[in-house]
Amino acid sequence: MQTVQGMTELEYAFLFTLRKVNSIKLEGFKPFFNNLPVDPYIKGNYRSRRLSRFTVVGDKLVKLPHGYFYQSKDYNPLMGDIKREFAELDDALIELDIFKSLVFAFTDSCKLHPEAEIGVHQIRISCSPENMGNPAPEGIHSDGTDFIGIFSVNRHNILGGETRLYTAKKEKPIFSKILNPGELLLVNDHEFFHYAAPIKPEIPEQGTWDVFVLTSPSLLSN
């Protein structure tokens, strides 16, 4: 198996995998998506977001000091080289057993080393009859991290939003699927570019797509 410099074969144990996390009762997450602050870094006010970083110590989830989110333009041509600051996740959300189960599902599936740093983005993409929602305004991209987890919480009155994986930006996707609520897609960020297609309402009312995106490392800096 080819390995990436600085990574062990264990850390490089998968390319991508899709799993259903049956232990998570999604209803417990839904109230926490109704008060997300609007992402001020993109035009249109259709994306709302919170972000915190954690580590796992034994069987406990430990929140780390907050920081700013940073990617270079090599990975994010739209928002790269900008220190982005987002509100932290709600403390009541972090205390939920289902939230801990989600983070543990990510760390266990990726076989992260002890005390690895994990970023958790809580994101809502909205759309209306007048405006589509664009989950990935930067286009087909990689994040500049090691592992990514995309967990679908809820899809309300939307069409589209397929998650796609590519081995090269100008090739056809090797994976394309609408992630159903409760499904967790795990991706080796060194091997694939990813993208999520725009969403539009199924009937002429507002629609929303709620997801958690987990990364390790977190890409947060002090």
ZITA-V532573 format. One record per run of one state. SS is the DSSP state (H for helix, E for strand, - for the rest). FROM is the first residue (numbers start at 0). TO is the last residue. If there is no record, write none. Layout:
# ZITA-V532573
SS;FROM;TO / SS;FROM;TO
This chain:
# ZITA-V532573
-;0;14 / E;15;19 / -;20;25 / H;26;32 / -;33;36 / E;37;37 / -;38;45 / E;46;56 / -;57;58 / E;59;62 / -;63;66 / E;67;68 / -;69;82 / E;83;83 / -;84;89 / H;90;93 / -;94;95 / H;96;109 / -;110;115 / E;116;126 / -;127;131 / E;132;132 / -;133;139 / E;140;140 / -;141;145 / E;146;155 / -;156;156 / E;157;159 / -;160;161 / E;162;165 / -;166;173 / E;174;176 / -;177;181 / E;182;187 / -;188;191 / E;192;195 / -;196;197 / E;198;200 / -;201;205 / E;206;215 / -;216;218 / E;219;220 / -;221;221
